[in-house]
Amino acid sequence: MSVVPDNVLALTQGQVTLSREDLRRVHGQMQRFMLGYEFGLREIETKLSILRDEFTHMHDYNPIEHVTSRVKSVDSIMAKVSRRGLPADLEVIRDNITDIAGVRVTCSFVQDAYRLFDLLTEQDDVTVRTVKDYIATPKANGYKSLHAIVEVPVFLSDGAVDIPVEVQFRTIAMDFWASLEHKIYYKYDGQVPSELVAELGEAAATAAALDERMERLHRELRG
């Protein structure tokens, strides 16, 4: 089963002209493929919303500051498929491109990030595929976040499909640092001056110290 964006009439394996009927068929396949990720994203967002509401009403505390989500565009997916040398096949893409649907959960404190990860991944219909703990082991540039690829079943009219969703958990300080770092690297097209790289490293250490201090104050406040 091959996948081609609406405006592309050539497959990766040579030039192939599609008939109008073939184009409609491929468009339908791609539309269904992308809808699966939209629905998978909704499943995760609903689970997080329920957890947030329960904490707010039952524990008088909300560990989630905000949640953002996105589904990659078809062009972005196909660019990544091309970079990785993958065949333009839907099942291959689903197995190998695991960040098509993404959710970012911004928490108040580091403890909240781990707690929400546990509460989400312990649910019976959530399967953990991979975990990368960049909080415990930050990247060399200072980046910190807890990344997980999880699968949730999406029940469509012709059966269930397991959809992978990338979920990132981070604190406000981590999110602020990551946002600034992304803007700097984008501005310099990846060629960031060494003095700015050094300052980013210092800022990451400052953000980590702030997280520790605020969490300590929070524990004292709540006993």
PyMOL commands that set and color helices and strands:
alter all, ss='L'
color gray80, all
select helices_A, chain A and resi 20-58+74-83+90-96+110-121+172-187+194-222
alter helices_A, ss='H'
color red, helices_A
select strands_A, chain A and resi 64-71+101-107+127-133+146-156+159-171
alter strands_A, ss='S'
color yellow, strands_A
deselect
rebuild
show_as cartoon
